[in-house]
Amino acid sequence: MKSHHSRCLTFLGFLSFLILAQSATMRCQEASPTLMPLPAHMVMGQGQFIVDGNLTVEIQGYSDARLVAGKKRFLNVLYRETGIPLEGAIAPPHQANFLIKAAGAGSSVQQLSENESYRLEVSKTGVLLSAPNPLGVLHGLQTFLQLVELTPQGFVAPAVTVDDEARFPWRGLMIDSGRHFMPVTAITRNLDGMEAVKMNVFHWHLSDDQGFRVESKVFPLLQGKGSNGQFYTQKQIGEVVQYARERGIRVVPEFDMPCHTTSWQAGYPQLASGKGPYAIADRWGVLDPAIDPTREGTYQFLDKFIGEMAALFPDAYFHIGGDECDGKEWDANPRIKAFMRAHGMKDNAALQSYFTAGVQKLVAGHHKIMEGWDEVLQPDTPRDVVIQSWRGEKALAVAARQGNRVLLSNGYYIDLNQPAAEHYLVDPLGGDGGSLTPEQKARVLGGEATMWSEYVTGENMDSRIWPRTAAIAERLWSPENVRDVDSMYDRLAVVSQRLQYFGLEHESSPRLMLERIGGGEAPEPLKVLAAVVQPPRGYMRGEMREYHTFTPLNRLTDAVLPESETARKFNSLVQLIVAGKATEKQWQEAREWLALWRDNDRKLQPLLAASDLAAELVPVSHDLSAAAAIGLKALDDLENHRAPNADKSMETLEAAAKPQAVLLDMVVPSVQLLVKAAGAQN
């Protein structure tokens, strides 16, 4: 259901993990530059370009405010990366050693079809970045930033020639500000992150049952009664749109209708299909309130509203949601049922299709192209409507075959706590999409990562988005055959660290949240535990504990990352061991990990009692210790070819694998592998 739409790891307190992280980074640097997304074409040269105080950047030929601002940002990030003051360096005309050449201007309002290609040539003596327009320049600057590395000779960029272009023209990130309001600062720093990995569409989900988040001057009760005072002013909207444009990012607004509209009806009950009264929702899920599609007044209201919002958002596309209508209010309204009978509508899907057709005309009347989720697609849906698929590749393929342009979000739901590898291997042209004709494949515009906000706030949102979304960005930018998961993880660790230079808080915020849980400086044993647990996958969380809009999101499940990098690396060791391919050193590393986790409980238990936020972790810590002890025994059994008491061990592990404190112990699956392998050899 869409409504539940729903590096190395942050906690580097213990040495063995640091060694693993450093070795991954070294492997990546030895092989090739740690770029993400990987370019379409790259040829390594000889030598390297020194990045020092003599670096001077000059825009030659065409220039505009976006290029000038991009150059300034580039130098600021490079300063944060190197610590070398660069912005004041000025060379005589035509003597700079870093030249930027754009052939001409971009569109006054960024377009889907704009050329984003660039060519970057780095030699020992200089850098030349050329592109058809400012968009390519902005992308090329990010590539150069990722090339810079520290060597015994100082900071350098390797000699290389990059000819690069995007595989898909729509590479998006959706942020849900409806369920939990996201401060402007949280939005803008994530726009910076998007620029860093060449994403180019910010899909802003601005209304839902729990909040209407944009100031309307035409209908002021939308935010007046539908937002709890948490909304963006029109001035702030304009500033975010401009901020995004400077970074080569389009902003597509979404106002969900005809369902997920409780917040609309709080101020304007005349829109409703039911009797009310209505107030903004304080719980999650698919709720009953829906706009009445049968009243002419509904469309008069929406015409004025869409006109006002269309003026705020200059992008050509306007998202009307359209998902998850349960139809209960329609079914309970005799007048609506009579309207359906009179118009030959056999079910609620037909009624929604009627509504969608009316809204599409309104959107088109304000010179916008309508976009919606899967449910808006009907046989008579106009072909220029863009369908965003949250239900899967089959739904995407159906829309493309029908003649509509499509986007994929299924598989890119970053709120569901899936590992980066799973997102990485999802492709808009995979599965059913692979069976499309060339003409139909051309209608697949790309995809969007989706950050639904039931369980995030502005404090922990960055750690849910990054760094995994960089892997999705690569899937949407790089050639289809770029699919090496191990390489992706190696590069992702480096990119995660670099994203901090852009102001993202995906690494700093979890540390601060952990300190809060620890009542001050986070104790080392708490860091050890935090590094191997993660939130439940999918939609399990809402089934484990009751949440509402004002539930504090300040527990360990809110602080830890969606994917335990420590547990992933340990699992890689275990896979080698059970396959008989591990070295003596790798066996020893596995023992050291397990001994650390076995002994951690004794150190942590006294600390847990001192914190209300940590008290629920008592059984989590105990089970980690028990699982690690079983793992050590299984290693000994494997090495000495002994028959283990596998039944009892597996029973203990199965209990430890169950969620506790809304957390999963990610060490347990690896220990289960060890126990099974020890049993199998006998």
ChimeraX attribute file (.defattr): number of C-alpha atoms within 10 A of each C-alpha:
attribute: neighborCount
match mode: 1-to-1
recipient: residues
	/A:1	12
	/A:2	16
	/A:3	17
	/A:4	19
	/A:5	20
	/A:6	20
	/A:7	21
	/A:8	27
	/A:9	22
	/A:10	23
	/A:11	25
	/A:12	18
	/A:13	15
	/A:14	13
	/A:15	9
	/A:16	13
	/A:17	21
	/A:18	16
	/A:19	12
	/A:20	16
	/A:21	21
	/A:22	16
	/A:23	13
	/A:24	20
	/A:25	20
	/A:26	12
	/A:27	14
	/A:28	21
	/A:29	16
	/A:30	9
	/A:31	9
	/A:32	12
	/A:33	19
	/A:34	25
	/A:35	22
	/A:36	24
	/A:37	27
	/A:38	21
	/A:39	18
	/A:40	17
	/A:41	13
	/A:42	15
	/A:43	10
	/A:44	14
	/A:45	14
	/A:46	11
	/A:47	15
	/A:48	19
	/A:49	21
	/A:50	19
	/A:51	20
	/A:52	16
	/A:53	12
	/A:54	15
	/A:55	22
	/A:56	21
	/A:57	23
	/A:58	20
	/A:59	18
	/A:60	15
	/A:61	10
	/A:62	14
	/A:63	17
	/A:64	14
	/A:65	10
	/A:66	18
	/A:67	23
	/A:68	15
	/A:69	13
	/A:70	21
	/A:71	19
	/A:72	15
	/A:73	18
	/A:74	19
	/A:75	21
	/A:76	19
	/A:77	19
	/A:78	22
	/A:79	16
	/A:80	14
	/A:81	20
	/A:82	17
	/A:83	11
	/A:84	17
	/A:85	16
	/A:86	21
	/A:87	18
	/A:88	10
	/A:89	12
	/A:90	14
	/A:91	14
	/A:92	8
	/A:93	8
	/A:94	10
	/A:95	12
	/A:96	20
	/A:97	17
	/A:98	17
	/A:99	18
	/A:100	26
	/A:101	22
	/A:102	23
	/A:103	15
	/A:104	14
	/A:105	15
	/A:106	20
	/A:107	12
	/A:108	8
	/A:109	11
	/A:110	18
	/A:111	15
	/A:112	15
	/A:113	9
	/A:114	14
	/A:115	17
	/A:116	23
	/A:117	21
	/A:118	25
	/A:119	22
	/A:120	23
	/A:121	21
	/A:122	25
	/A:123	20
	/A:124	16
	/A:125	12
	/A:126	17
	/A:127	23
	/A:128	18
	/A:129	24
	/A:130	22
	/A:131	24
	/A:132	19
	/A:133	23
	/A:134	33
	/A:135	29
	/A:136	24
	/A:137	26
	/A:138	28
	/A:139	27
	/A:140	28
	/A:141	21
	/A:142	18
	/A:143	24
	/A:144	20
	/A:145	18
	/A:146	21
	/A:147	19
	/A:148	21
	/A:149	17
	/A:150	12
	/A:151	9
	/A:152	6
	/A:153	9
	/A:154	11
	/A:155	19
	/A:156	19
	/A:157	23
	/A:158	22
	/A:159	20
	/A:160	21
	/A:161	19
	/A:162	20
	/A:163	17
	/A:164	23
	/A:165	21
	/A:166	22
	/A:167	17
	/A:168	17
	/A:169	22
	/A:170	23
	/A:171	28
	/A:172	29
	/A:173	28
	/A:174	22
	/A:175	21
	/A:176	24
	/A:177	29
	/A:178	29
	/A:179	28
	/A:180	21
	/A:181	24
	/A:182	22
	/A:183	15
	/A:184	16
	/A:185	11
	/A:186	19
	/A:187	20
	/A:188	18
	/A:189	16
	/A:190	24
	/A:191	25
	/A:192	22
	/A:193	26
	/A:194	27
	/A:195	21
	/A:196	26
	/A:197	26
	/A:198	30
	/A:199	31
	/A:200	26
	/A:201	25
	/A:202	25
	/A:203	22
	/A:204	19
	/A:205	25
	/A:206	21
	/A:207	31
	/A:208	29
	/A:209	30
	/A:210	28
	/A:211	33
	/A:212	35
	/A:213	29
	/A:214	24
	/A:215	22
	/A:216	18
	/A:217	13
	/A:218	13
	/A:219	16
	/A:220	14
	/A:221	19
	/A:222	23
	/A:223	26
	/A:224	18
	/A:225	20
	/A:226	31
	/A:227	27
	/A:228	15
	/A:229	12
	/A:230	20
	/A:231	24
	/A:232	23
	/A:233	15
	/A:234	15
	/A:235	11
	/A:236	14
	/A:237	17
	/A:238	15
	/A:239	14
	/A:240	19
	/A:241	21
	/A:242	15
	/A:243	17
	/A:244	22
	/A:245	20
	/A:246	20
	/A:247	26
	/A:248	26
	/A:249	26
	/A:250	28
	/A:251	27
	/A:252	21
	/A:253	25
	/A:254	22
	/A:255	24
	/A:256	22
	/A:257	24
	/A:258	25
	/A:259	25
	/A:260	29
	/A:261	27
	/A:262	29
	/A:263	29
	/A:264	33
	/A:265	26
	/A:266	27
	/A:267	20
	/A:268	18
	/A:269	18
	/A:270	18
	/A:271	22
	/A:272	26
	/A:273	26
	/A:274	21
	/A:275	12
	/A:276	13
	/A:277	9
	/A:278	19
	/A:279	19
	/A:280	21
	/A:281	21
	/A:282	14
	/A:283	17
	/A:284	17
	/A:285	17
	/A:286	17
	/A:287	20
	/A:288	19
	/A:289	27
	/A:290	25
	/A:291	24
	/A:292	24
	/A:293	24
	/A:294	18
	/A:295	15
	/A:296	9
	/A:297	13
	/A:298	17
	/A:299	18
	/A:300	11
	/A:301	15
	/A:302	16
	/A:303	18
	/A:304	15
	/A:305	16
	/A:306	20
	/A:307	17
	/A:308	16
	/A:309	19
	/A:310	19
	/A:311	10
	/A:312	15
	/A:313	17
	/A:314	19
	/A:315	19
	/A:316	18
	/A:317	24
	/A:318	29
	/A:319	25
	/A:320	23
	/A:321	27
	/A:322	23
	/A:323	22
	/A:324	20
	/A:325	21
	/A:326	16
	/A:327	19
	/A:328	15
	/A:329	20
	/A:330	25
	/A:331	15
	/A:332	13
	/A:333	14
	/A:334	11
	/A:335	12
	/A:336	19
	/A:337	19
	/A:338	12
	/A:339	15
	/A:340	19
	/A:341	11
	/A:342	9
	/A:343	12
	/A:344	11
	/A:345	17
	/A:346	11
	/A:347	13
	/A:348	17
	/A:349	16
	/A:350	15
	/A:351	23
	/A:352	24
	/A:353	21
	/A:354	17
	/A:355	21
	/A:356	25
	/A:357	17
	/A:358	15
	/A:359	22
	/A:360	20
	/A:361	16
	/A:362	21
	/A:363	23
	/A:364	15
	/A:365	13
	/A:366	19
	/A:367	14
	/A:368	20
	/A:369	18
	/A:370	23
	/A:371	26
	/A:372	25
	/A:373	23
	/A:374	24
	/A:375	21
	/A:376	23
	/A:377	23
	/A:378	17
	/A:379	10
	/A:380	9
	/A:381	18
	/A:382	16
	/A:383	15
	/A:384	13
	/A:385	23
	/A:386	29
	/A:387	27
	/A:388	29
	/A:389	25
	/A:390	25
	/A:391	17
	/A:392	18
	/A:393	24
	/A:394	14
	/A:395	21
	/A:396	27
	/A:397	29
	/A:398	18
	/A:399	28
	/A:400	25
	/A:401	16
	/A:402	16
	/A:403	18
	/A:404	21
	/A:405	24
	/A:406	31
	/A:407	28
	/A:408	29
	/A:409	27
	/A:410	24
	/A:411	25
	/A:412	25
	/A:413	23
	/A:414	27
	/A:415	24
	/A:416	23
	/A:417	19
	/A:418	19
	/A:419	16
	/A:420	23
	/A:421	17
	/A:422	14
	/A:423	20
	/A:424	24
	/A:425	17
	/A:426	19
	/A:427	22
	/A:428	30
	/A:429	18
	/A:430	15
	/A:431	14
	/A:432	15
	/A:433	23
	/A:434	14
	/A:435	12
	/A:436	19
	/A:437	11
	/A:438	9
	/A:439	11
	/A:440	20
	/A:441	19
	/A:442	14
	/A:443	19
	/A:444	26
	/A:445	20
	/A:446	24
	/A:447	28
	/A:448	29
	/A:449	27
	/A:450	27
	/A:451	26
	/A:452	25
	/A:453	23
	/A:454	25
	/A:455	24
	/A:456	23
	/A:457	20
	/A:458	17
	/A:459	20
	/A:460	24
	/A:461	24
	/A:462	25
	/A:463	23
	/A:464	24
	/A:465	24
	/A:466	25
	/A:467	25
	/A:468	27
	/A:469	28
	/A:470	28
	/A:471	26
	/A:472	30
	/A:473	26
	/A:474	26
	/A:475	29
	/A:476	28
	/A:477	27
	/A:478	21
	/A:479	18
	/A:480	15
	/A:481	7
	/A:482	18
	/A:483	15
	/A:484	11
	/A:485	15
	/A:486	12
	/A:487	15
	/A:488	23
	/A:489	21
	/A:490	22
	/A:491	27
	/A:492	26
	/A:493	22
	/A:494	23
	/A:495	24
	/A:496	21
	/A:497	17
	/A:498	20
	/A:499	24
	/A:500	17
	/A:501	18
	/A:502	21
	/A:503	16
	/A:504	23
	/A:505	22
	/A:506	23
	/A:507	24
	/A:508	16
	/A:509	19
	/A:510	23
	/A:511	20
	/A:512	16
	/A:513	22
	/A:514	26
	/A:515	17
	/A:516	19
	/A:517	24
	/A:518	21
	/A:519	16
	/A:520	11
	/A:521	12
	/A:522	16
	/A:523	17
	/A:524	17
	/A:525	21
	/A:526	26
	/A:527	21
	/A:528	21
	/A:529	22
	/A:530	24
	/A:531	23
	/A:532	26
	/A:533	28
	/A:534	25
	/A:535	27
	/A:536	23
	/A:537	16
	/A:538	16
	/A:539	15
	/A:540	14
	/A:541	19
	/A:542	17
	/A:543	9
	/A:544	13
	/A:545	10
	/A:546	10
	/A:547	17
	/A:548	16
	/A:549	16
	/A:550	9
	/A:551	11
	/A:552	12
	/A:553	18
	/A:554	17
	/A:555	19
	/A:556	26
	/A:557	21
	/A:558	25
	/A:559	25
	/A:560	30
	/A:561	29
	/A:562	25
	/A:563	23
	/A:564	24
	/A:565	25
	/A:566	26
	/A:567	22
	/A:568	16
	/A:569	15
	/A:570	23
	/A:571	20
	/A:572	12
	/A:573	20
	/A:574	22
	/A:575	16
	/A:576	14
	/A:577	22
	/A:578	17
	/A:579	10
	/A:580	9
	/A:581	12
	/A:582	15
	/A:583	12
	/A:584	9
	/A:585	9
	/A:586	16
	/A:587	16
	/A:588	12
	/A:589	17
	/A:590	20
	/A:591	18
	/A:592	14
	/A:593	19
	/A:594	25
	/A:595	16
	/A:596	17
	/A:597	25
	/A:598	22
	/A:599	17
	/A:600	21
	/A:601	23
	/A:602	14
	/A:603	14
	/A:604	21
	/A:605	19
	/A:606	10
	/A:607	17
	/A:608	19
	/A:609	14
	/A:610	13
	/A:611	13
	/A:612	12
	/A:613	17
	/A:614	21
	/A:615	15
	/A:616	17
	/A:617	22
	/A:618	18
	/A:619	15
	/A:620	22
	/A:621	25
	/A:622	19
	/A:623	23
	/A:624	27
	/A:625	22
	/A:626	19
	/A:627	29
	/A:628	25
	/A:629	19
	/A:630	25
	/A:631	28
	/A:632	21
	/A:633	21
	/A:634	28
	/A:635	24
	/A:636	15
	/A:637	21
	/A:638	23
	/A:639	12
	/A:640	10
	/A:641	14
	/A:642	14
	/A:643	15
	/A:644	20
	/A:645	14
	/A:646	18
	/A:647	12
	/A:648	10
	/A:649	21
	/A:650	18
	/A:651	11
	/A:652	16
	/A:653	24
	/A:654	14
	/A:655	13
	/A:656	23
	/A:657	21
	/A:658	14
	/A:659	18
	/A:660	20
	/A:661	18
	/A:662	23
	/A:663	23
	/A:664	21
	/A:665	26
	/A:666	24
	/A:667	26
	/A:668	29
	/A:669	16
	/A:670	21
	/A:671	27
	/A:672	21
	/A:673	18
	/A:674	24
	/A:675	27
	/A:676	19
	/A:677	19
	/A:678	25
	/A:679	19
	/A:680	12
	/A:681	11
	/A:682	11
